[in-house]
């Protein structure tokens, strides 16, 4: 699946700023902007057919291209709303989500400075 995604992205010649890295290849990320915020839809495709269950993604780490120095992240999923760890790192924002069951919406907003 990762090789197919890389092949498709290579043919599109997408800029580096459009590439979001996920520590779990079973989690799909779709992003759009809403003013100065970014909204990311996270979908966990780790379906276990034998148990008819989606295996939660543990210790999910997203690396999102980010020009600002800091930001606030808010995750809304089946557990409710929470604030995952978000830190600036080498021109990117690294967001750490302890567990993603099936679906979540991650909203990233620049810190007001």
C-alpha positions as CSV (number, residue, x, y, z in Angstrom):
1,X,0.0,0.0,0.0
2,X,2.8,2.4,0.8
3,X,4.6,1.7,-2.5
4,X,1.4,2.4,-4.4
5,X,0.9,5.7,-2.6
6,X,4.5,6.7,-3.2
7,X,4.1,5.8,-6.9
8,X,0.9,7.9,-7.3
9,X,2.4,10.9,-5.4
10,X,5.5,10.7,-7.6
11,X,3.4,10.9,-10.8
12,X,1.5,13.9,-9.5
13,X,4.7,15.8,-8.5
14,X,3.1,17.1,-5.3
15,X,5.1,19.7,-3.4
16,X,6.8,18.6,-0.2
17,X,4.4,20.8,1.7
18,X,1.5,18.5,0.8
19,X,3.1,15.3,2.3
20,X,1.9,14.2,5.7
21,X,3.8,11.4,7.2
22,X,2.1,8.8,9.4
23,X,3.8,6.3,11.6
24,X,1.0,3.8,10.8
25,X,0.4,3.1,7.1
26,X,-3.0,1.7,8.0
27,X,-4.2,5.2,8.9
28,X,-5.3,7.4,6.0
29,X,-5.0,11.2,6.3
30,X,-7.0,13.8,4.3
31,X,-6.3,17.4,4.9
32,X,-8.0,20.7,4.0
33,X,-7.6,24.3,5.3
34,X,-10.2,26.4,7.0
35,X,-8.9,29.9,7.3
36,X,-5.5,29.6,9.2
37,X,-6.5,26.2,10.6
38,X,-5.8,22.8,9.1
39,X,-8.4,20.1,9.4
40,X,-7.3,16.5,9.1
41,X,-9.6,13.5,8.7
42,X,-8.0,10.4,10.1
43,X,-9.4,7.0,9.0
44,X,-8.1,3.7,10.4
45,X,-8.1,0.9,7.8
46,X,-6.7,-1.8,10.0
47,X,-9.7,-4.0,9.7
48,X,-9.4,-7.6,11.0
49,X,-11.8,-9.7,9.0
50,X,-11.6,-12.8,11.3
51,X,-12.8,-10.7,14.3
52,X,-14.9,-8.2,12.3
53,X,-13.0,-5.4,14.2
54,X,-10.9,-2.4,13.4
55,X,-7.6,-2.8,15.4
56,X,-6.9,0.5,17.1
57,X,-3.7,2.4,16.0
58,X,-1.5,2.8,19.0
59,X,1.1,5.6,19.5
60,X,0.1,7.2,16.1
61,X,2.6,9.9,15.1
62,X,1.8,12.4,12.4
63,X,4.4,14.7,10.8
64,X,2.7,17.6,9.1
65,X,4.5,20.3,7.1
66,X,4.1,23.5,9.2
67,X,5.6,27.0,8.7
68,X,4.6,28.4,12.1
69,X,6.7,28.0,15.2
70,X,4.0,26.4,17.4
71,X,0.4,25.3,17.2
72,X,-2.5,23.8,19.2
73,X,-4.0,20.5,18.1
74,X,-7.5,19.3,19.0
75,X,-8.7,15.7,18.3
76,X,-12.4,14.7,18.1
77,X,-13.0,11.0,17.9
78,X,-15.2,8.3,19.5
79,X,-13.6,9.0,22.9
80,X,-14.7,12.7,22.8
81,X,-12.5,15.8,22.4
82,X,-8.9,15.8,23.6
83,X,-5.6,17.7,23.0
84,X,-2.8,15.5,21.7
85,X,0.8,16.5,22.1
86,X,1.9,18.8,19.2
87,X,5.4,20.1,18.9
88,X,7.4,21.9,16.2
89,X,10.3,19.9,14.7
90,X,12.4,20.8,11.7
91,X,9.8,22.7,9.7
92,X,7.0,20.3,10.6
93,X,4.5,19.9,13.4
94,X,4.7,16.5,15.0
95,X,1.4,15.3,16.6
96,X,1.3,12.3,18.8
97,X,-2.0,10.5,19.3
98,X,-1.9,7.7,21.9
99,X,-4.8,5.7,20.3
100,X,-7.1,6.1,17.3
101,X,-9.9,3.6,17.1
102,X,-11.6,4.1,13.7
103,X,-12.0,7.7,12.8
104,X,-11.0,11.1,14.1
105,X,-10.9,14.8,13.1
106,X,-7.7,16.6,14.0
107,X,-7.9,20.5,14.0
108,X,-4.6,22.4,14.1
109,X,-4.5,26.1,14.8
110,X,-1.5,28.4,15.0
111,X,-0.8,29.7,18.5
112,X,-1.8,33.3,18.9
113,X,1.4,35.2,19.4
